[in-house]
């Protein structure tokens, strides 16, 4: 069986990080990225500033997938705002081939770091969303959750 989260559970996890800290703002942007794009963890951690096109009429990101398969994914406005703020806070220009999501040593976020961010946020969100307790939470669950949301919205 494929596990997924409800929209309310996804939003609770996204809202969990403390927005008064740079780490919290990075975590929220990363969680939003996973939830809104359906990216695999390796695709999300592999995104560079020059993979983003935020100023276009339809903002988008270029994801580098498995087997050298690239795809362009549209980005909703809440994610555009979050990414724009993150780039500004980090002093990154849109054309720079530097990672967007970095750890404490300013190096590209690892799979382990990504999993830690997701689990920490899920744990924090569990206090307001008891339904999260006991659910297997990983970065990949956002991919499944977006797929289920899209399936439910189709006629």
Short mmCIF file of the C-alpha atoms (twelve columns), coordinates in Angstrom:
data_MODEL
# 
_entry.id   MODEL 
# 
loop_
_atom_site.group_PDB 
_atom_site.id 
_atom_site.type_symbol 
_atom_site.label_atom_id 
_atom_site.label_alt_id 
_atom_site.label_comp_id 
_atom_site.label_asym_id 
_atom_site.label_seq_id 
_atom_site.Cartn_x 
_atom_site.Cartn_y 
_atom_site.Cartn_z 
_atom_site.pdbx_PDB_model_num 
ATOM 1   C CA . UNK A 1   0.000   0.000  0.000   1 
ATOM 2   C CA . UNK A 2   1.200   3.500  -0.852  1 
ATOM 3   C CA . UNK A 3   1.242   5.833  2.120   1 
ATOM 4   C CA . UNK A 4   0.275   9.456  1.714   1 
ATOM 5   C CA . UNK A 5   -0.694  12.446 3.811   1 
ATOM 6   C CA . UNK A 6   -3.883  14.483 3.735   1 
ATOM 7   C CA . UNK A 7   -3.688  18.097 2.564   1 
ATOM 8   C CA . UNK A 8   -4.115  19.240 6.176   1 
ATOM 9   C CA . UNK A 9   -1.232  17.014 7.331   1 
ATOM 10  C CA . UNK A 10  1.046   18.291 4.546   1 
ATOM 11  C CA . UNK A 11  0.213   21.900 5.413   1 
ATOM 12  C CA . UNK A 12  0.818   21.245 9.138   1 
ATOM 13  C CA . UNK A 13  4.285   19.854 8.395   1 
ATOM 14  C CA . UNK A 14  5.109   22.812 6.121   1 
ATOM 15  C CA . UNK A 15  3.985   25.263 8.831   1 
ATOM 16  C CA . UNK A 16  5.993   23.568 11.612  1 
ATOM 17  C CA . UNK A 17  9.481   25.129 11.181  1 
ATOM 18  C CA . UNK A 18  10.217  28.316 13.155  1 
ATOM 19  C CA . UNK A 19  10.164  31.171 10.638  1 
ATOM 20  C CA . UNK A 20  12.165  33.467 12.922  1 
ATOM 21  C CA . UNK A 21  15.370  31.502 12.216  1 
ATOM 22  C CA . UNK A 22  17.281  31.068 8.963   1 
ATOM 23  C CA . UNK A 23  17.202  27.288 9.450   1 
ATOM 24  C CA . UNK A 24  13.430  27.391 9.893   1 
ATOM 25  C CA . UNK A 25  12.991  29.450 6.734   1 
ATOM 26  C CA . UNK A 26  15.226  27.045 4.803   1 
ATOM 27  C CA . UNK A 27  13.313  24.060 6.189   1 
ATOM 28  C CA . UNK A 28  9.939   25.561 5.252   1 
ATOM 29  C CA . UNK A 29  11.165  26.341 1.719   1 
ATOM 30  C CA . UNK A 30  12.475  22.794 1.361   1 
ATOM 31  C CA . UNK A 31  9.246   21.242 2.642   1 
ATOM 32  C CA . UNK A 32  7.207   23.479 0.340   1 
ATOM 33  C CA . UNK A 33  9.450   22.462 -2.556  1 
ATOM 34  C CA . UNK A 34  8.865   18.767 -1.910  1 
ATOM 35  C CA . UNK A 35  5.120   19.223 -1.427  1 
ATOM 36  C CA . UNK A 36  4.441   21.506 -4.400  1 
ATOM 37  C CA . UNK A 37  6.733   19.922 -7.015  1 
ATOM 38  C CA . UNK A 38  6.543   16.231 -6.130  1 
ATOM 39  C CA . UNK A 39  10.307  16.073 -6.566  1 
ATOM 40  C CA . UNK A 40  12.324  13.090 -5.432  1 
ATOM 41  C CA . UNK A 41  14.684  13.917 -2.564  1 
ATOM 42  C CA . UNK A 42  17.713  13.684 -4.891  1 
ATOM 43  C CA . UNK A 43  16.029  16.063 -7.341  1 
ATOM 44  C CA . UNK A 44  15.181  18.567 -4.597  1 
ATOM 45  C CA . UNK A 45  18.637  18.537 -3.027  1 
ATOM 46  C CA . UNK A 46  20.209  18.771 -6.490  1 
ATOM 47  C CA . UNK A 47  18.457  21.999 -7.503  1 
ATOM 48  C CA . UNK A 48  20.711  24.970 -8.169  1 
ATOM 49  C CA . UNK A 49  19.700  28.617 -8.371  1 
ATOM 50  C CA . UNK A 50  20.139  28.558 -12.161 1 
ATOM 51  C CA . UNK A 51  17.564  25.742 -12.422 1 
ATOM 52  C CA . UNK A 52  14.859  28.189 -11.304 1 
ATOM 53  C CA . UNK A 53  12.901  30.542 -13.521 1 
ATOM 54  C CA . UNK A 54  10.933  32.580 -11.005 1 
ATOM 55  C CA . UNK A 55  10.371  35.790 -12.983 1 
ATOM 56  C CA . UNK A 56  8.473   34.172 -15.834 1 
ATOM 57  C CA . UNK A 57  4.712   34.446 -16.266 1 
ATOM 58  C CA . UNK A 58  4.624   30.791 -15.290 1 
ATOM 59  C CA . UNK A 59  7.464   30.154 -12.826 1 
ATOM 60  C CA . UNK A 60  9.170   26.794 -13.155 1 
ATOM 61  C CA . UNK A 61  12.076  24.649 -12.051 1 
ATOM 62  C CA . UNK A 62  14.240  22.249 -14.009 1 
ATOM 63  C CA . UNK A 63  14.553  18.964 -12.086 1 
ATOM 64  C CA . UNK A 64  17.370  16.566 -12.891 1 
ATOM 65  C CA . UNK A 65  15.853  13.109 -12.465 1 
ATOM 66  C CA . UNK A 66  17.007  9.538  -12.450 1 
ATOM 67  C CA . UNK A 67  18.718  8.265  -15.571 1 
ATOM 68  C CA . UNK A 68  19.610  11.771 -16.784 1 
ATOM 69  C CA . UNK A 69  15.950  12.522 -17.353 1 
ATOM 70  C CA . UNK A 70  15.272  16.184 -16.839 1 
ATOM 71  C CA . UNK A 71  11.821  17.691 -16.567 1 
ATOM 72  C CA . UNK A 72  10.366  21.140 -16.104 1 
ATOM 73  C CA . UNK A 73  7.855   21.531 -13.282 1 
ATOM 74  C CA . UNK A 74  5.627   24.569 -12.677 1 
ATOM 75  C CA . UNK A 75  5.971   26.343 -9.331  1 
ATOM 76  C CA . UNK A 76  3.003   27.871 -7.453  1 
ATOM 77  C CA . UNK A 77  3.225   31.381 -6.000  1 
ATOM 78  C CA . UNK A 78  3.681   30.347 -2.344  1 
ATOM 79  C CA . UNK A 79  6.796   28.407 -3.345  1 
ATOM 80  C CA . UNK A 80  8.015   31.259 -5.588  1 
ATOM 81  C CA . UNK A 81  7.846   33.663 -2.627  1 
ATOM 82  C CA . UNK A 82  9.615   31.223 -0.323  1 
ATOM 83  C CA . UNK A 83  12.387  30.488 -2.836  1 
ATOM 84  C CA . UNK A 84  12.838  34.173 -3.703  1 
ATOM 85  C CA . UNK A 85  13.247  34.994 -0.013  1 
ATOM 86  C CA . UNK A 86  15.665  32.093 0.490   1 
ATOM 87  C CA . UNK A 87  17.809  33.141 -2.482  1 
ATOM 88  C CA . UNK A 88  17.848  36.723 -1.230  1 
ATOM 89  C CA . UNK A 89  18.757  35.672 2.313   1 
ATOM 90  C CA . UNK A 90  21.624  33.538 0.990   1 
ATOM 91  C CA . UNK A 91  22.792  36.224 -1.446  1 
ATOM 92  C CA . UNK A 92  22.286  34.007 -4.501  1 
ATOM 93  C CA . UNK A 93  21.497  35.329 -7.970  1 
ATOM 94  C CA . UNK A 94  19.109  33.362 -10.191 1 
ATOM 95  C CA . UNK A 95  21.818  32.580 -12.732 1 
ATOM 96  C CA . UNK A 96  24.315  31.035 -10.292 1 
ATOM 97  C CA . UNK A 97  25.003  27.286 -10.503 1 
ATOM 98  C CA . UNK A 98  25.044  26.996 -6.703  1 
ATOM 99  C CA . UNK A 99  22.783  24.817 -4.534  1 
ATOM 100 C CA . UNK A 100 19.653  26.368 -3.099  1 
ATOM 101 C CA . UNK A 101 19.287  24.040 -0.131  1 
ATOM 102 C CA . UNK A 102 22.404  23.830 2.013   1 
ATOM 103 C CA . UNK A 103 23.288  22.499 5.450   1 
ATOM 104 C CA . UNK A 104 25.056  24.172 8.355   1 
ATOM 105 C CA . UNK A 105 28.451  24.083 6.609   1 
ATOM 106 C CA . UNK A 106 27.027  25.791 3.502   1 
ATOM 107 C CA . UNK A 107 27.326  22.580 1.467   1 
ATOM 108 C CA . UNK A 108 24.576  20.959 -0.572  1 
ATOM 109 C CA . UNK A 109 21.918  19.346 1.617   1 
ATOM 110 C CA . UNK A 110 22.329  15.566 1.751   1 
ATOM 111 C CA . UNK A 111 19.646  12.880 1.622   1 
ATOM 112 C CA . UNK A 112 20.213  12.337 5.352   1 
ATOM 113 C CA . UNK A 113 19.810  16.068 6.031   1 
ATOM 114 C CA . UNK A 114 16.622  16.183 3.962   1 
ATOM 115 C CA . UNK A 115 15.155  13.240 5.875   1 
ATOM 116 C CA . UNK A 116 16.083  14.919 9.156   1 
ATOM 117 C CA . UNK A 117 14.287  18.144 8.132   1 
ATOM 118 C CA . UNK A 118 11.124  16.244 7.187   1 
ATOM 119 C CA . UNK A 119 11.058  14.122 10.337  1 
ATOM 120 C CA . UNK A 120 11.776  17.065 12.641  1 
ATOM 121 C CA . UNK A 121 8.939   19.082 11.070  1 
ATOM 122 C CA . UNK A 122 6.570   16.100 11.213  1 
ATOM 123 C CA . UNK A 123 7.394   15.612 14.886  1 
ATOM 124 C CA . UNK A 124 6.680   19.295 15.598  1 
ATOM 125 C CA . UNK A 125 3.449   19.157 13.577  1 
ATOM 126 C CA . UNK A 126 2.318   16.069 15.485  1 
ATOM 127 C CA . UNK A 127 1.325   18.227 18.443  1 
ATOM 128 C CA . UNK A 128 -1.305  20.034 16.345  1 
ATOM 129 C CA . UNK A 129 -2.110  17.105 14.009  1 
ATOM 130 C CA . UNK A 130 -2.346  13.896 16.061  1 
ATOM 131 C CA . UNK A 131 -3.174  11.982 12.852  1 
ATOM 132 C CA . UNK A 132 0.537   12.215 11.948  1 
ATOM 133 C CA . UNK A 133 1.483   9.994  14.894  1 
ATOM 134 C CA . UNK A 134 2.550   6.548  13.738  1 
ATOM 135 C CA . UNK A 135 2.610   7.415  10.036  1 
ATOM 136 C CA . UNK A 136 5.817   6.602  8.163   1 
ATOM 137 C CA . UNK A 137 7.201   10.039 7.321   1 
ATOM 138 C CA . UNK A 138 9.982   10.545 4.783   1 
ATOM 139 C CA . UNK A 139 10.705  13.054 1.999   1 
ATOM 140 C CA . UNK A 140 9.145   10.634 -0.508  1 
ATOM 141 C CA . UNK A 141 5.734   10.773 1.176   1 
ATOM 142 C CA . UNK A 142 5.289   14.290 -0.215  1 
ATOM 143 C CA . UNK A 143 5.594   12.846 -3.728  1 
ATOM 144 C CA . UNK A 144 2.886   10.278 -2.991  1 
ATOM 145 C CA . UNK A 145 0.708   12.903 -1.304  1 
ATOM 146 C CA . UNK A 146 0.873   15.243 -4.311  1 
ATOM 147 C CA . UNK A 147 0.045   12.347 -6.637  1 
ATOM 148 C CA . UNK A 148 -3.023  11.488 -4.540  1 
ATOM 149 C CA . UNK A 149 -4.096  15.146 -4.473  1 
ATOM 150 C CA . UNK A 150 -3.852  15.288 -8.280  1 
ATOM 151 C CA . UNK A 151 -5.768  12.015 -8.660  1 
ATOM 152 C CA . UNK A 152 -8.561  13.269 -6.426  1 
ATOM 153 C CA . UNK A 153 -8.845  16.544 -8.354  1 
ATOM 154 C CA . UNK A 154 -9.241  14.886 -11.755 1 
ATOM 155 C CA . UNK A 155 -12.793 14.386 -13.061 1 
# 
